Amino acid sequence: MDIYSNKSNVEKNVIPYLEMTWIHNKNKLGVLLDDNLVNQSGGKNSYEVKVGAHGHINQQLSLRGSLDHEFGENSYKKSSLTLGLKYSF
């Protein structure tokens, strides 16, 4: 059974998604370089929300894109946009 039978060909091939992640760091990571200890900044907990879609334009060409935002303790913030194009031959 085709659940997309009432949709156009473009709508059939586009798949949106939402991803939410909790990152918990138990230990503060670091590295020792020539007697200097460099530790990871930020808190123990951070959170990420990502929204995006991927789909096929035709049998050979597909496109994907996502926007994500990560935030956490100590005013930690990071945002990114990812776009991708794939051609199969």
C-alpha positions, -999 to 999 in steps of 0.1 A, spaced: 0 0 0 14 34 -10 7 59 18 18 88 -5 -7 79 -33 -24 114 -32 8 134 -33 28 146 -63 61 130 -73 82 157 -56 64 153 -23 69 115 -25 106 119 -26 112 146 1 117 132 36 119 158 65 133 149 98 138 163 133 167 151 156 172 161 192 203 150 211 214 153 248 252 150 252 264 142 287 301 144 294 309 126 327 346 135 326 363 167 317 386 158 288 420 173 283 455 168 269 489 174 283 513 192 259 548 199 271 538 202 308 507 223 299 473 208 306 446 219 281 410 211 292 378 210 273 357 241 279 320 240 284 297 222 308 289 186 313 255 188 295 248 201 260 218 198 237 214 197 200 184 202 178 186 195 141 160 199 114 164 189 78 152 171 47 166 149 20 151 139 -12 155 126 -47 151 151 -76 154 122 -101 169 87 -101 205 100 -103 203 133 -83 195 137 -47 197 168 -24 199 171 14 200 200 38 199 205 76 201 233 101 213 225 136 218 244 168 238 232 198 237 249 232 248 241 267 262 254 300 286 283 303 269 302 273 280 275 249 264 279 214 271 265 180 249 267 148 255 252 115 239 248 81 247 217 59 238 213 23 246 183 1 242 173 -35 247 137 -47 249 126 -83 250 88 -90 261 75 -123 
